[in-house]
Amino acid sequence: MKTISHTEYPRPQLERDSYINLNGEWNLTHLKPDLDSKEEFKIIVPFSPESKASGLGHFILQPKEQLVYDREFDLTADFIKDITLLHFGAVDYSCICSINGKEVGSHKGGFLPFTFDISQYLKIGKNEIKLTVTDPTDAGTQSRGKQKLKRGGIWYTPQSGIWQTVWLESVSKDFVKDIKITPDIDSKSVEILVTTESPKITIQVLDGKTVIAESNEKNANINLPNMELWSPEHPKLYGILIKTHGDTIKSYFGMRKFSIGFDGKFKRLFLNNKPYFHNGLLDQGYWSEGLLTPPNDDAMEKEIKLMKDMGFNMLRKHIKIEPLRWYYHCDRLGMLVWQDFVCGGGAYETWKVAYLPFIGWKTKDTKYKFLNRTDEAGRNEFISEMDRTVALLKNTVSLSVWVLFNEGWGQFDSIQLTEKLRNLDNTRTIDSVSGWYDQGPNSSDLKSLHLYYQKLKVPKHESRVIVLSEFGGYSLKTEGHVFDEKKLFGYKILPDKQSLENEYRNLFEKELLPLLEKGLSASIYTQVSDVEEEINGLVTYDRKVIKFDIEFMRELNSKLVYK
């Protein structure tokens, strides 16, 4: 049996000492109804069956097929408290769960966590869990990101089933259900809202191991007169300890503020009331062995550190929600996050999402048919997932910008949904329409540009903050480290490392840097890593080769600051 991956407590901002990790070897049955047949395997959770890391990787789940997971787990009397919760980090896409032969609940949504109260179904000793999964991938209208049954180019191998950690915890009736943390650097205070049935609680704020503030209120506003600000250069985090009679949880926060301000010439992105240039990378979050699932916790941390060592201060998490520990590493290492919502809808038609925008075509996104959003249930599901995504990531210290839609994929009602998003979270900036099909100056906080084949430029007389939310994509094939030796995709393919670095330097110094004085407030280069046929990463798909010298990249990035 392989070593179990992702054994760390998976929820760093609501952490308890006692839990049972259910990752590892499960039984898997692949049901193919049309063929009236089935296959039985052993699979390593939390890796999907389409991935090599699962021990399988030789089939793609089709829309009318099913996956049936099952395994046994042992429970002891000393683990059981009043309520036992079964958590799934993410299951793509629809599932029904049973414990000891009895159904405990169902869920839809491939990128968000969910929980079942399984207290009444358990017994001391051996228990059986069973999970039945279906996934239409791009045959449906659900949120799926870049997964496609017929992968290729910028569309990637789909995956299905369990792809994040499965775990159990048992809690008292007065357990802490949720917390909401809102720092306010202007008043030097932090608001902490605790959701619990407990009549009495204690909240302690810690600097290291020292308690610096305390409250007994569920709705606490705590003053921090000697606060240290969080930034990528100084990622200062404070600890939180919350206790009820029967529960103790640990959390953390950072004192920071994201806003938009005026520097005398242009509107800019501000961090802690000062102009701050967001110098970032597009981050698809795909891995050669695990697809959407990182190989382990160390791999996530190592990659964020590498990008920071290269001089970047931001990652745009592209059409994917990561395991919560990824955001934790960004928080503590000091890496800003732009978070995309996961898009869905009908088929992505290239002429609509690539060719027409390239020649300047414009359209209103209330026309559902043009952008293949006619399915009302699919639109409602996206709106529901907006609420759940904001609720999931609301306390992420590093999350500075929400990205609502990307390049017209599944786009609809962006003006209305931007207002909804502002009501859900007024502490962060919103990039409503990244790339094109912009709905005008009264919609998004940002004028968001994607420039690959054109010279880099910014519009004149723009009333919004101007950001270059995708550009570059310079590509290098690294022998022995590519997904496909013959099929390659890149916006500009170079023959060797020296050519790659020379072209990158020219792009950076001659086209990108001059734009800062013309109003540019952020740039996002494509991309962190190669993904399958895409060879435009700073590192290869297997993460074994870094294509650029770290010092070369750091020296260039050191220039990308306001004077």
ZASETOR-887100 format. One line per 10 residues: number of its first residue (from 0); for each residue x, y, z of C-alpha. Coordinates in steps of 0.05 Angstrom, whole numbers, plus 5000, padded with zeros to 4 digits. Layout:
% ZASETOR-887100
NUM = X,Y,Z  ...
% end
This chain:
% ZASETOR-887100
0 = 5000,5000,5000  5025,5070,4982  5040,5122,5034  4978,5161,5052  4980,5233,5026  4947,5295,5054  4945,5272,5127  4948,5343,5155  4886,5372,5187  4852,5399,5124
10 = 4819,5462,5152  4873,5508,5183  4825,5564,5202  4779,5520,5243  4825,5467,5270  4813,5414,5324  4862,5365,5354  4818,5303,5345  4801,5275,5277  4806,5213,5234
20 = 4835,5217,5164  4802,5170,5115  4850,5179,5058  4887,5118,5032  4864,5054,4999  4790,5046,4982  4753,4996,4940  4726,5025,4874  4675,4996,4826  4669,5027,4757
30 = 4599,5014,4732  4584,5019,4657  4508,5012,4650  4506,5016,4574  4554,4958,4570  4522,4921,4628  4590,4910,4659  4633,4932,4717  4706,4935,4737  4732,4930,4808
40 = 4796,4963,4832  4835,4988,4892  4844,5064,4890  4886,5113,4931  4842,5169,4958  4843,5230,4951  4866,5220,4879  4814,5213,4824  4814,5149,4782  4836,5187,4720
50 = 4901,5205,4754  4965,5163,4759  4971,5178,4833  4906,5140,4846  4940,5075,4823  4894,5074,4762  4894,5129,4709  4872,5085,4651  4800,5107,4642  4757,5170,4638
60 = 4690,5167,4673  4635,5177,4621  4571,5216,4634  4526,5155,4641  4575,5114,4683  4582,5110,4759  4638,5103,4809  4623,5067,4874  4674,5077,4930  4673,5037,4995
70 = 4717,5022,5054  4714,5003,5127  4738,5044,5185  4743,5031,5260  4715,5075,5314  4731,5072,5388  4686,5095,5445  4736,5148,5467  4732,5183,5399  4656,5189,5398
80 = 4625,5252,5427  4555,5282,5417  4559,5293,5342  4602,5258,5290  4614,5293,5225  4638,5264,5159  4675,5315,5115  4691,5312,5041  4740,5364,5015  4714,5357,4944
90 = 4679,5304,4902  4668,5315,4827  4610,5320,4814  4547,5288,4844  4547,5237,4899  4504,5197,4948  4535,5173,5013  4514,5116,5059  4541,5091,5125  4530,5019,5145
100 = 4479,5010,5089  4437,5072,5105  4437,5135,5063  4462,5196,5101  4460,5249,5047  4477,5272,4977  4514,5330,4946  4526,5365,4879  4584,5409,4862  4654,5386,4843
110 = 4698,5439,4876  4667,5454,4944  4670,5417,5011  4609,5386,5045  4593,5352,5111  4543,5300,5135  4521,5288,5207  4529,5213,5213  4520,5206,5288  4458,5161,5286
120 = 4488,5113,5234  4552,5094,5270  4572,5038,5317  4633,5024,5359  4681,4980,5320  4678,4969,5245  4636,5014,5201  4627,5016,5126  4624,5079,5083  4599,5078,5011
130 = 4598,5135,4961  4565,5132,4892  4589,5185,4843  4569,5210,4774  4600,5265,4733  4576,5292,4665  4640,5334,4656  4628,5380,4595  4565,5342,4574  4530,5380,4630
140 = 4524,5454,4649  4553,5448,4719  4616,5485,4742  4676,5445,4717  4732,5493,4697  4779,5468,4644  4759,5395,4645  4737,5366,4578  4721,5295,4556  4760,5307,4492
150 = 4820,5342,4522  4873,5380,4483  4906,5448,4479  4880,5492,4535  4829,5439,4556  4853,5386,4605  4840,5314,4624  4776,5311,4664  4772,5277,4732  4717,5250,4774
160 = 4702,5225,4844  4739,5241,4908  4797,5289,4897  4806,5322,4965  4813,5294,5036  4758,5253,5069  4757,5258,5145  4717,5248,5209  4712,5289,5272  4668,5281,5333
170 = 4646,5343,5371  4606,5366,5431  4536,5397,5422  4566,5465,5438  4619,5460,5383  4642,5519,5342  4607,5514,5275  4638,5573,5240  4677,5637,5250  4680,5701,5210
180 = 4742,5745,5218  4743,5816,5193  4805,5857,5205  4801,5933,5205  4869,5966,5203  4839,6036,5205  4809,6025,5273  4865,5977,5294  4814,5924,5311  4789,5856,5288
190 = 4717,5832,5289  4708,5758,5305  4638,5727,5298  4630,5657,5326  4573,5611,5307  4559,5563,5364  4502,5537,5408  4545,5547,5469  4520,5599,5520  4591,5615,5540
200 = 4654,5622,5499  4725,5649,5507  4763,5681,5450  4837,5693,5457  4881,5730,5407  4953,5707,5408  5019,5736,5383  5061,5673,5380  5045,5640,5446  5028,5705,5483
210 = 4955,5723,5494  4948,5796,5474  4872,5804,5477  4811,5766,5502  4735,5767,5497  4675,5727,5521  4628,5753,5467  4605,5713,5406  4606,5778,5368  4672,5806,5390
220 = 4707,5870,5368  4778,5866,5394  4826,5925,5395  4898,5914,5374  4933,5981,5387  5002,5953,5372  4982,5914,5310  5032,5893,5256  5006,5895,5185  5005,5834,5139
230 = 5036,5841,5070  5074,5795,5022  5138,5826,5049  5117,5817,5121  5065,5761,5127  5049,5772,5200  4994,5725,5227  4960,5727,5295  4931,5664,5327  4861,5654,5353
240 = 4839,5604,5407  4764,5595,5418  4737,5552,5474  4668,5529,5494  4654,5480,5550  4665,5420,5505  4703,5447,5445  4770,5481,5429  4789,5507,5360  4850,5543,5333
250 = 4849,5595,5278  4889,5655,5254  4883,5722,5218  4925,5778,5189  4915,5853,5194  4910,5878,5123  4865,5920,5078  4850,5914,5004  4821,5975,4970  4823,6020,4909
260 = 4854,6089,4914  4880,6147,4872  4954,6161,4868  4946,6230,4838  4944,6205,4766  4909,6138,4764  4864,6092,4804  4907,6037,4834  4901,5974,4875  4918,5992,4947
270 = 4945,5947,5002  4942,5976,5072  4922,6045,5045  4982,6050,4997  4989,6035,4922  5014,5965,4913  5031,5932,4846  5005,5860,4841  5059,5822,4803  5030,5753,4791
280 = 5025,5688,4754  4967,5648,4726  4962,5584,4767  4921,5527,4738  4935,5480,4797  4944,5418,4754  4995,5364,4771  5023,5310,4726  5009,5253,4775  4947,5278,4811
290 = 4912,5325,4761  4873,5374,4806  4900,5341,4868  4970,5363,4890  5015,5303,4907  5023,5325,4979  5024,5385,5025  5098,5397,5016  5090,5403,4941  5040,5460,4949
300 = 5086,5496,4998  5148,5486,4955  5115,5514,4893  5090,5577,4928  5159,5588,4958  5191,5581,4889  5146,5633,4858  5160,5679,4916  5235,5667,4909  5228,5688,4837
310 = 5200,5755,4860  5126,5746,4848  5077,5770,4900  5011,5742,4873  4980,5680,4843  4915,5680,4804  4882,5613,4821  4851,5598,4754  4781,5569,4751  4795,5522,4810
320 = 4786,5520,4885  4846,5490,4921  4849,5449,4985  4846,5498,5043  4918,5485,5062  4941,5517,4997  4910,5583,5019  4941,5574,5088  5010,5569,5056  4996,5633,5016
330 = 4975,5667,5081  5036,5649,5121  5087,5655,5065  5060,5721,5039  5030,5709,4970  4969,5749,4947  4913,5708,4915  4865,5727,4860  4810,5674,4864  4771,5654,4803
340 = 4701,5626,4810  4693,5559,4776  4656,5568,4711  4606,5522,4676  4550,5530,4625  4543,5500,4556  4597,5484,4506  4657,5531,4501  4656,5552,4428  4724,5577,4406
350 = 4698,5628,4356  4658,5661,4412  4710,5659,4468  4772,5671,4426  4763,5695,4354  4707,5746,4361  4737,5781,4422  4804,5785,4385  4773,5829,4332  4737,5872,4383
360 = 4668,5840,4382  4624,5862,4440  4559,5833,4469  4514,5840,4529  4519,5779,4574  4444,5782,4588  4437,5746,4521  4441,5676,4549  4439,5640,4482  4502,5672,4453
370 = 4546,5651,4512  4510,5584,4521  4478,5599,4588  4405,5583,4570  4400,5529,4624  4366,5562,4683  4385,5507,4732  4458,5515,4713  4456,5590,4724  4422,5581,4791
380 = 4475,5530,4811  4530,5578,4794  4497,5632,4837  4490,5584,4895  4563,5565,4889  4582,5638,4892  4553,5641,4962  4588,5577,4983  4655,5598,4953  4655,5664,4990
390 = 4634,5630,5054  4690,5579,5046  4746,5629,5033  4721,5690,5071  4776,5688,5123  4834,5677,5075  4884,5731,5092  4918,5732,5024  4855,5733,4981  4853,5803,4951
400 = 4812,5798,4887  4752,5757,4865  4750,5739,4791  4678,5727,4771  4682,5705,4698  4740,5689,4651  4740,5703,4575  4665,5695,4568  4664,5622,4590  4596,5611,4621
410 = 4588,5686,4631  4519,5716,4646  4489,5775,4683  4557,5799,4706  4533,5868,4727  4479,5838,4772  4525,5784,4799  4580,5835,4814  4531,5872,4859  4513,5806,4892
420 = 4586,5792,4903  4598,5861,4934  4541,5847,4982  4572,5780,5001  4641,5810,5010  4656,5885,5009  4728,5876,5034  4758,5854,4968  4765,5879,4897  4724,5848,4841
430 = 4747,5831,4771  4679,5818,4740  4700,5800,4670  4772,5778,4661  4793,5783,4589  4734,5805,4547  4660,5817,4539  4669,5874,4588  4602,5904,4607  4625,5976,4615
440 = 4653,6023,4668  4596,6014,4717  4605,5938,4724  4673,5915,4747  4723,5948,4794  4776,5932,4742  4789,5941,4668  4817,5871,4658  4859,5857,4596  4885,5793,4564
450 = 4940,5806,4513  4978,5749,4481  4989,5762,4407  4986,5838,4410  5035,5889,4437  5023,5904,4510  4984,5968,4519  4933,6000,4565  4872,6041,4545  4873,6116,4553
460 = 4821,6154,4593  4799,6092,4632  4761,6108,4696  4775,6041,4729  4837,6006,4755  4874,5976,4695  4902,5906,4702  4935,5859,4654  4903,5795,4680  4936,5749,4628
470 = 4995,5757,4582  5058,5723,4558  5053,5648,4553  5124,5642,4525  5139,5569,4517  5197,5520,4517  5195,5445,4505  5237,5409,4557  5259,5342,4530  5237,5284,4574
480 = 5190,5328,4614  5131,5339,4567  5062,5308,4567  5063,5295,4491  5126,5298,4448  5087,5316,4385  5028,5359,4407  5050,5424,4438  5013,5488,4455  5043,5556,4470
490 = 5033,5629,4451  5105,5637,4429  5148,5574,4427  5223,5585,4435  5279,5536,4416  5322,5540,4479  5329,5570,4549  5372,5628,4526  5321,5648,4474  5265,5641,4524
500 = 5300,5687,4575  5319,5738,4521  5247,5742,4495  5219,5746,4565  5268,5803,4583  5248,5841,4520  5174,5833,4535  5185,5854,4607  5231,5913,4598  5206,5942,4532
510 = 5131,5930,4537  5109,5915,4609  5151,5962,4652  5132,6026,4614  5059,6012,4627  5065,6026,4702  5071,6100,4688  5010,6095,4642  4964,6067,4696  4977,5992,4699
520 = 4963,5965,4769  4974,5889,4761  5004,5839,4713  4993,5764,4710  5041,5723,4668  5019,5656,4639  5038,5613,4676  5065,5575,4737  5073,5507,4705  5064,5469,4640
530 = 4997,5432,4638  4992,5373,4591  5003,5400,4520  5012,5472,4546  5087,5484,4552  5084,5556,4575  5101,5545,4648  5159,5572,4689  5167,5499,4710  5152,5434,4675
540 = 5088,5394,4686  5125,5344,4730  5157,5402,4770  5226,5372,4759  5255,5428,4715  5255,5503,4728  5259,5535,4659  5284,5603,4682  5341,5620,4728  5312,5642,4794
550 = 5360,5701,4800  5344,5724,4729  5270,5726,4746  5280,5758,4814  5323,5813,4784  5270,5832,4733  5213,5829,4783  5249,5875,4830  5237,5931,4779  5162,5921,4778
560 = 5146,5969,4834  5119,6040,4837  5172,6094,4842
% end
